[in-house]
Amino acid sequence: MTRQATDYAALVGIDWADRKHDICLQASDAEQREFLVLEHRPEAIDEWANALRVRFGGRPVAVCLEQRKGALIVALAKYDHLVLYPINPLLVASRRRGLKPSGAKSDPGDAEIILDLLSEHRADLRAWHPDDPRTRQLQALVEARRTLVESRVRTTNALTANLKLYFPQGLDCFEDIASPLACEFLSQWPSLGQAQRARDPTLTTFFHRHGVRGEALIAARIAALRQAMPLTADSGILVPALLRTKTLVAVLRAQLDGIAEYDDAIAKVFKAHPDAFIFASLPGAGATFAPRLLAAFGSDRERFASASAIQQYAGIAPVTEASGQSRWIHWRFACPRFVRQSIVEWAGMSMRYSYWAQAYYRSLRDRGKAHNAAVRALAFKWLRIVFRCWQQRKPYDEATYLFALRERQSPLLQSMATPQATA
């Protein structure tokens, strides 16, 4: 339910920081603004929040801050008399530059700018309504897992570059460097000399123990090690490189274990979520994308008024800029990157499992669209479908959607029938 500005006993702007927060407050029945500095301690925050409750008799207080995630909004979320309005820091920076072209900045000044934005544009701002704890838990887990995966990629890139300095043959001993096999191999034989000193039965047993069953493949790897020539014998390169390999392998091993633990935790939370069946039914979603898509949509059905709203929120809907006779269409820059990444990556995966999605992508490519543009267009179309399933709490059914296309006599059906006719 939307509140009017007069519904609030007071409006508050907070410029948050690591150790303290500058606050600008204006009571609804006062013209004078109050400024104070609040320490970032649970006790201090609790004392301030409860003081507002007592002062205004439990009436709601609107609080605006430049934080959608973080310690301060977590601390304030538990007080039911505080209505939180997170805003983009770029909005405050833009307002500050307009008011102070000199670039002057102060924390109390930023708090007052935030209060002005809340006071003047509250109708355009959206109060923060957090999802239920289970959904927020899933959101935190999938985002943390993605961060860890990106960290693992950096580690494997560094390890690959390091091996190429002195032991490039080691990269041919496993298919994927981001694997327990690679970690164990490089822990036992981090250099060509050590690998060549190992007996053939020892290497064969090692590969068998780590799931490599092709005898011809194992023999080829061992033969390549036996015939290999060291890239360098320079101790100025070998000693630091060996230590770096040891360090990076330890980091990679911890990252792989961490990702596996995240996968287990995500699977358990996702399975227990009441909306899991909706996203598990999506073609190609699987164990990776289904939880990420559920986290992107959340559990609050009133959060998005239409499919267009989530298309814009996710950064899938393009932005049109028009001025005079010029018109420019580009993709949306201000959006949650992880959400857009999840939806676009899943849309690309869905082509392997959905006949109409593959046909739609192919039709766009035939019309000259680039691969990335075609996948984003497919994601745009998918969001309308998933939004409806989510709103109606129904799983996706490919046959139902194909029947709907047939009822509408969609041109897509013709492009889908063309390959069959050719065959």
Secondary structure as GFF3:
##gff-version 3
##sequence-region A 1 423
A	DSSP	three_ten_helix	5	7	.	.	.	ID=ss1
A	DSSP	beta_strand	10	15	.	.	.	ID=ss2
A	DSSP	beta_strand	20	27	.	.	.	ID=ss3
A	DSSP	beta_strand	34	39	.	.	.	ID=ss4
A	DSSP	alpha_helix	42	55	.	.	.	ID=ss5
A	DSSP	beta_strand	61	65	.	.	.	ID=ss6
A	DSSP	alpha_helix	71	76	.	.	.	ID=ss7
A	DSSP	beta_strand	82	86	.	.	.	ID=ss8
A	DSSP	alpha_helix	89	99	.	.	.	ID=ss9
A	DSSP	alpha_helix	107	121	.	.	.	ID=ss10
A	DSSP	three_ten_helix	122	124	.	.	.	ID=ss11
A	DSSP	alpha_helix	133	166	.	.	.	ID=ss12
A	DSSP	three_ten_helix	168	173	.	.	.	ID=ss13
A	DSSP	alpha_helix	180	188	.	.	.	ID=ss14
A	DSSP	alpha_helix	192	197	.	.	.	ID=ss15
A	DSSP	alpha_helix	200	209	.	.	.	ID=ss16
A	DSSP	alpha_helix	215	227	.	.	.	ID=ss17
A	DSSP	alpha_helix	235	272	.	.	.	ID=ss18
A	DSSP	alpha_helix	276	280	.	.	.	ID=ss19
A	DSSP	alpha_helix	286	297	.	.	.	ID=ss20
A	DSSP	alpha_helix	307	313	.	.	.	ID=ss21
A	DSSP	beta_strand	319	323	.	.	.	ID=ss22
A	DSSP	beta_strand	326	330	.	.	.	ID=ss23
A	DSSP	alpha_helix	337	350	.	.	.	ID=ss24
A	DSSP	alpha_helix	355	366	.	.	.	ID=ss25
A	DSSP	alpha_helix	371	392	.	.	.	ID=ss26
A	DSSP	alpha_helix	398	407	.	.	.	ID=ss27
A	DSSP	alpha_helix	411	422	.	.	.	ID=ss28
###
